């Protein structure tokens, strides 16, 4: 008497399943490594962009505020000087401003959240009269790291969430394909 094997008696060879699981594992591991690398590159790019944007504040101060500040110092207009310093202090990421004149008088503005510098730059204050230059003092501006770090944290968090969703979707689809593939055999 011949026994005819039924569908439940026929099983896929054991090495084939292990090979399939190894391939899925390798795909998931490779996907994870690529996702981690891409996430790191995105966060680094966001950091570089934030630094470039922060340095633009220095250019804005140099081009927009310094000429008027020099004019206010030349004419000894305390109201104008205070207004200019207050305006600079309101710029995003500006944490500390110090103006020193030639006689040693100092004006300072400090943001309440200011803890540490991200970037700092000093500008000479010079008044021009024709061909003559008159040094009036120096303006030091420090950009604080708190705002940039907060924005980078939120950017990194959104990148991590997006990457995690993508990875979990990939793992889910791979496991779904493996489960479907093992029943089809």
C-alpha positions in Angstrom: 0.0 0.0 0.0 1.4 3.3 -1.1 1.0 6.3 1.1 0.4 9.6 -0.8 1.7 12.5 1.1 -0.8 15.3 1.9 -0.2 19.0 1.8 0.5 19.1 5.5 3.1 16.3 5.3 5.1 18.3 2.8 7.4 20.8 4.4 10.0 23.1 3.1 13.5 21.9 3.7 14.9 23.4 7.0 18.0 25.0 5.4 15.8 27.0 3.0 13.9 28.6 5.9 17.1 29.4 7.7 18.5 31.0 4.6 15.4 33.0 4.2 15.6 34.3 7.8 19.3 35.1 7.3 18.5 37.1 4.2 15.7 39.0 6.0 18.0 39.6 8.9 20.7 40.9 6.6 18.2 43.2 4.8 16.9 44.6 8.1 20.4 45.1 9.5 21.6 46.8 6.3 18.5 49.0 6.3 19.1 49.9 9.9 22.8 50.9 9.2 21.8 52.9 6.1 19.0 54.6 8.0 21.3 55.5 11.0 23.9 56.9 8.6 21.4 59.0 6.7 19.9 60.2 9.9 23.4 61.3 11.2 24.0 63.1 7.9 20.7 64.9 8.1 21.3 66.0 11.7 24.8 67.2 10.8 23.4 69.1 7.8 20.8 70.7 10.0 23.6 71.7 12.4 25.7 73.2 9.7 22.7 75.1 8.3 21.9 76.4 11.8 25.5 77.7 12.2 25.4 79.4 8.8 22.0 81.0 9.7 23.5 82.2 13.1 26.5 83.7 11.4 24.2 85.8 9.2 23.2 87.7 12.4 26.7 89.0 12.5 26.5 90.2 8.9 23.1 91.9 9.7 24.6 93.6 12.7 27.7 94.8 10.8 25.7 96.1 7.9 22.5 97.4 9.6 23.4 98.4 13.1 27.1 99.4 13.2 26.8 102.6 11.0 23.9 103.9 13.1 25.6 102.9 16.3 28.8 104.8 15.2 26.7 107.8 14.4 25.0 107.7 17.8 28.3 107.4 19.6 29.9 110.2 17.5 27.0 112.6 18.4 26.9 111.2 22.0 23.2 110.3 21.6 22.5 108.0 24.5 18.9 107.3 23.5 20.1 106.2 20.0 22.8 104.0 21.5 20.3 102.3 23.8 17.8 101.8 21.0 20.4 100.2 18.8 21.6 97.9 21.5 18.1 97.0 22.4 17.3 96.2 18.8 20.4 94.0 18.5 19.5 92.2 21.7 16.1 91.3 20.2 17.7 89.4 17.2 17.2 85.7 17.3 20.1 83.8 19.1 21.8 86.9 20.4 22.7 86.2 24.0 25.1 88.9 25.0 26.1 92.3 23.8 28.8 94.6 25.1 29.7 98.0 23.8 32.9 99.7 25.1 33.7 103.2 24.1 37.2 104.8 24.0 36.8 106.3 27.5 36.1 102.9 29.0 32.3 103.3 29.4 30.4 100.0 28.9 26.8 99.2 27.9 25.7 95.6 28.1 22.6 93.6 27.2 22.1 90.0 28.3 19.3 87.6 27.2 17.7 85.9 30.2 18.3 82.4 28.7 22.0 83.1 28.0 24.3 80.4 29.4 27.1 79.8 27.0 28.4 81.1 23.7 27.9 79.4 20.4 29.8 82.0 18.4 31.2 85.4 19.4 32.5 88.3 17.3 33.9 91.8 18.0 33.4 94.7 15.7 35.4 97.9 15.8 33.2 101.0 15.9 34.6 103.6 13.6 33.3 107.0 12.5 34.3 108.3 9.1 34.6 112.0 8.3 35.9 112.3 4.7 39.2 110.5 4.6 39.6 110.5 8.4 38.7 107.5 10.6 37.9 108.0 14.3 37.9 104.8 16.4 35.0 105.1 18.9 35.0 101.7 20.6 34.2 98.1 20.2 31.0 96.0 20.0 31.1 92.4 21.1 28.2 90.1 20.2 27.8 86.6 21.5 25.3 84.2 20.0 23.8 81.8 22.5 23.6 78.1 21.9 20.3 77.5 23.7 17.9 78.4 20.8 20.0 76.5 18.2 20.3 73.5 20.4 16.6 73.4 21.0 15.8 73.7 17.3 18.4 70.9 16.5 16.9 68.7 19.2 13.4 69.1 17.6 14.9 68.4 14.2 16.8 65.3 15.4 13.6 64.1 17.1 11.5 64.4 14.0 14.3 62.7 11.9 14.4 59.8 14.5 10.6 59.4 14.5 10.6 59.3 10.7 13.5 56.9 10.5 11.9 54.6 13.2 8.6 54.5 11.3 10.4 53.6 8.1 12.4 50.9 9.8 9.5 49.4 11.6 7.5 49.4 8.3 10.4 47.6 6.6 10.7 45.0 9.3 6.9 44.5 9.3 6.8 44.1 5.5 9.8 41.7 5.6 8.2 39.6 8.3 4.9 39.7 6.5 6.6 38.5 3.3 8.4 35.8 5.2 5.2 34.6 6.8 3.4 34.6 3.5 6.3 32.9 1.7 6.6 30.1 4.3 2.8 29.3 3.9 3.0 29.3 0.1 5.6 26.5 0.1 
